[in-house]
Amino acid sequence: MVAIKAGDVDRAIRHPSPQTAVFLVYGPDSGLVGERVRRLVAGTIDDPDDPFQLVRLDGDEIASDPLRLADEANTVPLFGGRRAIWLRAGSRNLAPALTPVLNTPPQDAVVIVEAGDLSRTAPLRQLCEKAAAAAAMPCYADGVRDLGALIDDMSRKVGLRVEPDARELLLASLGADRVASRSELDKLFTYVHGRDVVTMEDVAAVVGDVSAIAFDAAIDAAFLGDFTTLDRSFTRLQAEGTDADVLLGFALRHTLALMAARQAVDTGSSHAVAIGSFRGLHFKRKAAIERQLRLWATAGLNRAAVELGQAIGMTRRQPQLAAQHALKTLWALAGMARRAAR
């Protein structure tokens, strides 16, 4: 029974328990999920390109034939050694297929399940958190500590020093998806090739603000009452595979930041000083945030926070309707902003 804390997952991957037969890697950050699955695979077998060592299976196909997974896990390797089974979870329940594997763990194989965001009550997550031979590994969007470690690790490998203000801007700009963050850092380090130091100007010139551009466009549109931009941004995020509850989480954090700024204004601070409380706010967004601060009173922000919290709960209870719940809530916020602007 191993439900690993999010902050301990990297350590668990570096030093996996030999008693673990099934690794469940799940969470809203699909890039981080995929990266950790590949690390587990690389740590289990010698050659991930060898089809005799690595078997890739589709979760929905396995759900239709649950006993097939146990057969695969207990197949004796043709040339000896260990095997890894990479199982991508789909929309169907994999618990019945994994139960026999967990009851009788294979000797020469490890099953690594790649999944999306799973609620606490999801059968797959519950099974792996309770089973002695399983390890459940959550992957959430990188926090400041995780991003800092990623920046430091990647810059050290290419022999670059990142100036403190450049590092702060990177921390504010990255984080929505681990793969996207790595891509942006690779692009940045290529841009400064031939130099020893990364400056804030380099970051501003190159990094595409992985989190902010996509998420902030939708959130700013909602809080400004711009339905057209909101619909366009939401459609783009859905096409990119963004989980609705992640977007709502960003919106809730934005609401709380606006509430703090609003309270500062109400107690005598200027709008410029109050906006300074937003961590890592890009200068291009300051005008939009100031407009929101003038539109929204404390009572409206309190109501927005309540509605967003309720919507996040609904998306997790009814994941099949998550996008509809999210868009309906963001429309409601846009309507509140429109009325406040009259």
C-alpha positions in Angstrom: 0.0 0.0 0.0 1.9 3.0 -1.3 0.2 6.4 -2.0 3.3 8.5 -2.7 3.1 12.2 -2.0 3.6 14.4 -5.0 6.8 15.9 -3.7 8.3 12.4 -3.1 7.6 10.9 -6.5 11.0 11.7 -8.1 12.8 10.0 -5.1 10.5 7.0 -5.5 11.4 6.7 -9.2 15.1 6.9 -8.4 14.8 4.2 -5.8 11.8 2.0 -6.6 10.8 -0.8 -4.2 11.6 -4.2 -5.6 8.2 -5.4 -4.2 6.3 -3.0 -6.5 4.7 -4.8 -9.5 2.4 -2.0 -10.6 3.2 1.7 -10.9 0.3 4.1 -11.4 1.5 7.5 -12.7 -1.4 9.9 -13.0 -2.3 13.6 -12.8 -3.4 16.7 -14.7 0.2 17.5 -16.0 0.3 15.0 -18.9 3.8 16.1 -19.8 5.1 15.3 -16.4 3.2 12.0 -16.3 4.8 10.9 -19.6 8.2 12.0 -18.5 8.0 9.9 -15.3 6.6 6.9 -17.1 9.6 7.0 -19.4 12.0 7.2 -16.5 10.3 4.2 -14.9 10.6 2.2 -18.1 14.3 3.2 -18.5 15.0 2.1 -14.9 13.3 -1.2 -15.4 14.7 -2.5 -18.7 17.9 -2.2 -20.7 16.5 -1.2 -24.1 13.1 0.5 -24.4 13.3 0.0 -28.2 13.4 -3.7 -27.8 9.8 -5.1 -28.3 10.7 -8.2 -26.2 11.5 -6.0 -23.2 8.8 -3.3 -23.6 5.2 -4.1 -24.4 2.8 -1.2 -25.0 -0.9 -1.8 -24.4 -4.1 0.2 -24.8 -6.1 0.5 -21.7 -9.5 0.2 -23.3 -8.5 -2.9 -25.2 -7.3 -4.5 -21.9 -10.5 -3.5 -20.2 -12.4 -5.5 -22.8 -10.1 -8.5 -22.1 -9.0 -8.2 -18.5 -7.1 -11.5 -18.2 -4.8 -10.5 -21.1 -2.8 -8.2 -18.8 -2.0 -11.0 -16.4 -1.0 -13.2 -19.3 1.4 -10.6 -20.6 2.8 -9.9 -17.1 3.6 -13.6 -16.5 5.0 -14.3 -20.0 8.6 -15.6 -19.6 11.0 -13.3 -21.5 12.4 -15.1 -24.6 16.0 -14.0 -23.9 15.7 -13.7 -20.1 15.8 -10.4 -18.1 13.0 -8.2 -17.1 10.0 -6.8 -19.0 8.0 -3.6 -18.7 4.4 -3.3 -19.7 3.4 0.3 -20.5 -0.4 0.5 -20.2 -2.1 3.7 -21.2 -5.4 4.1 -19.4 -8.4 5.2 -21.4 -12.0 5.8 -20.5 -12.7 2.3 -19.2 -12.1 0.9 -15.8 -8.7 -1.0 -15.5 -9.1 -2.2 -11.9 -10.5 -5.7 -12.9 -7.4 -6.2 -15.2 -4.9 -5.1 -12.6 -6.4 -7.0 -9.6 -5.0 -10.5 -10.7 -1.6 -8.9 -11.3 -1.6 -7.4 -7.8 -2.8 -10.5 -6.1 -0.1 -12.6 -7.7 2.8 -10.2 -8.7 4.8 -11.4 -11.7 8.5 -12.2 -11.1 10.1 -10.7 -14.2 7.8 -7.9 -15.2 6.6 -4.5 -14.0 3.3 -2.9 -15.2 3.5 0.9 -15.5 0.1 2.6 -16.0 -0.1 6.0 -17.5 -3.3 7.8 -16.6 -4.8 11.3 -16.6 -6.2 13.1 -13.6 -8.0 10.7 -11.2 -10.3 11.6 -8.4 -9.8 10.1 -5.0 -12.8 7.8 -5.6 -11.6 6.6 -9.0 -11.4 2.7 -8.9 -8.0 2.6 -10.5 -6.5 5.1 -8.0 -8.2 3.4 -5.0 -6.9 0.0 -6.0 -3.3 1.1 -6.4 -3.3 3.2 -3.3 -4.5 0.2 -1.2 -2.6 -2.7 -2.9 0.7 -3.8 -1.2 2.3 -4.5 -4.6 1.4 -1.1 -6.2 2.6 2.5 -6.0 0.4 5.4 -6.9 2.4 8.5 -8.1 0.5 11.8 -8.6 1.8 14.4 -11.1 0.6 17.9 -10.6 1.6 21.1 -12.4 5.1 22.1 -11.3 5.2 24.3 -8.3 8.0 26.9 -7.7 10.3 24.4 -6.1 9.9 21.8 -8.9 10.3 24.5 -11.6 13.4 25.8 -9.8 14.9 22.4 -9.8 14.1 21.9 -13.5 15.7 25.2 -14.4 18.8 24.6 -12.3 19.2 21.0 -13.6 18.9 21.9 -17.3 21.0 25.0 -17.1 23.8 23.2 -15.2 23.9 20.4 -17.9 24.6 23.0 -20.6 27.0 25.1 -18.5 24.8 28.2 -18.2 24.2 30.5 -15.2 20.7 32.0 -15.0 20.6 35.4 -13.4 18.3 35.8 -10.4 15.8 38.1 -12.1 15.8 35.9 -15.2 15.1 32.9 -13.0 12.2 34.7 -11.3 10.7 35.5 -14.7 11.1 31.8 -15.7 9.4 30.7 -12.5 6.4 33.0 -13.4 6.3 31.9 -17.0 6.6 28.1 -16.9 4.7 25.3 -15.3 1.5 24.4 -17.1 3.1 21.3 -18.6 6.5 19.7 -17.9 7.2 18.8 -21.6 6.3 22.3 -22.7 8.5 23.8 -19.9 11.4 21.7 -21.1 10.8 22.7 -24.7 10.8 26.4 -23.7 14.0 26.0 -21.7 15.7 24.2 -24.6 14.7 27.0 -26.9 16.0 29.6 -24.5 19.4 27.9 -24.0 19.8 27.5 -27.8 19.1 31.2 -28.1 22.0 32.1 -25.7 24.4 29.6 -27.2 27.9 31.0 -27.0 27.3 32.9 -23.8 27.7 31.9 -20.2 24.8 33.8 -18.6 21.0 33.9 -19.2 19.5 37.4 -18.6 16.0 38.6 -18.0 16.0 40.1 -21.5 16.8 36.7 -23.0 13.8 35.2 -21.2 11.5 38.0 -22.2 12.6 37.6 -25.9 12.3 33.8 -26.1 10.0 32.2 -23.6 6.4 32.0 -24.8 4.9 32.0 -21.3 3.7 28.5 -21.4 1.2 28.8 -18.6 0.1 32.4 -19.0 -0.6 32.9 -22.6 -3.1 30.0 -22.8 -4.6 30.3 -19.4 -4.5 34.0 -18.8 -6.2 34.8 -22.1 -9.3 32.8 -21.0 -9.2 34.0 -17.4 -8.7 37.7 -18.3 -11.5 37.4 -20.9 -13.9 36.0 -18.2 -13.1 38.7 -15.7 -13.4 41.5 -18.3 -16.7 40.2 -19.7 -15.2 39.4 -23.2 -17.3 36.5 -24.3 -15.7 36.3 -27.8 -12.1 35.9 -26.5 -13.3 33.6 -23.7 -14.9 31.2 -26.2 -11.9 31.3 -28.5 -9.4 30.7 -25.7 -11.4 28.0 -24.1 -11.8 26.2 -27.4 -8.0 26.4 -27.9 -7.3 25.0 -24.5 -9.7 22.1 -25.0 -8.0 21.3 -28.3 -4.7 21.2 -26.6 -6.0 18.7 -24.0 -6.1 21.0 -21.0 -8.2 19.6 -18.1 -11.1 21.8 -17.2 -10.5 21.6 -13.5 -6.9 22.8 -14.0 -8.2 25.9 -15.8 -10.7 26.5 -13.1 -8.0 26.2 -10.5 -6.0 28.9 -12.3 -9.1 31.0 -12.3 -9.7 30.5 -8.6 -6.1 31.5 -7.8 -6.5 34.6 -10.0 -9.7 35.4 -8.0 -7.9 35.2 -4.7 -5.1 37.4 -6.0 -7.7 40.0 -7.2 -9.3 39.8 -3.8 -6.0 40.6 -2.0 -5.4 43.5 -4.4 -9.0 44.8 -4.0 -8.6 44.8 -0.2 -5.4 46.7 -0.6 -7.2 49.4 -2.7 -10.1 49.5 -0.2 -7.7 50.3 2.6 -6.0 53.1 0.8 -3.4 51.6 -1.6 -3.2 52.8 -5.2 -4.1 50.5 -8.0 -0.5 50.3 -9.1 0.7 49.3 -5.7 -2.1 46.7 -5.3 -1.3 45.1 -8.6 2.3 44.7 -7.4 1.1 41.9 -5.2 0.5 39.7 -8.2 3.5 37.3 -8.4 5.4 37.3 -11.7 2.8 39.5 -13.4 4.0 40.3 -17.0 4.0 44.0 -17.8 1.7 43.3 -20.8 -1.1 42.1 -18.5 -1.0 45.0 -16.0 -3.5 47.1 -17.9 -6.0 44.2 -18.1 -5.5 43.5 -14.3 -6.1 47.1 -13.5 -9.3 47.1 -15.5 -10.5 44.0 -13.6 -9.6 45.6 -10.3 -11.8 48.6 -11.2 -14.7 46.3 -12.3 -14.8 43.9 -9.4 -15.8 44.7 -5.9 -15.1 42.5 -2.9 -18.6 41.0 -2.8 -18.4 40.0 -6.5 -15.0 38.4 -6.0 -16.3 36.5 -3.0 -19.2 35.2 -5.1 -16.8 34.3 -8.0 -14.6 32.3 -5.6 -17.6 30.3 -4.3 -18.8 29.6 -7.9 -15.4 28.5 -9.0 -14.9 26.2 -6.0 -18.3 24.6 -6.6 -17.5 24.2 -10.3 -14.1 22.5 -9.5 -16.0 20.0 -7.3 -18.5 19.3 -10.1 -15.8 18.7 -12.7 -14.2 16.1 -10.4 -17.5 14.4 -9.6 -18.7 14.4 -13.3 -15.5 14.4 -15.4 -17.4 13.5 -18.5 -19.1 16.9 -18.2 -16.1 18.8 -16.9 -15.8 21.1 -20.0 -19.4 22.1 -19.9 -19.2 22.9 -16.1 -16.1 25.0 -16.7 -17.4 27.0 -19.6 -20.7 27.6 -17.9 -18.9 29.0 -14.8 -16.6 31.2 -16.8 -19.6 32.5 -18.8 -21.2 33.4 -15.5 -18.1 35.3 -14.4 -18.1 37.1 -17.8 -21.7 38.0 -17.3 -21.0 39.4 -13.8 -18.1 41.5 -15.3 -20.4 42.8 -18.1 -23.0 43.9 -15.5 -20.4 45.6 -13.4 -19.2 47.6 -16.4 -22.5 49.2 -17.1 
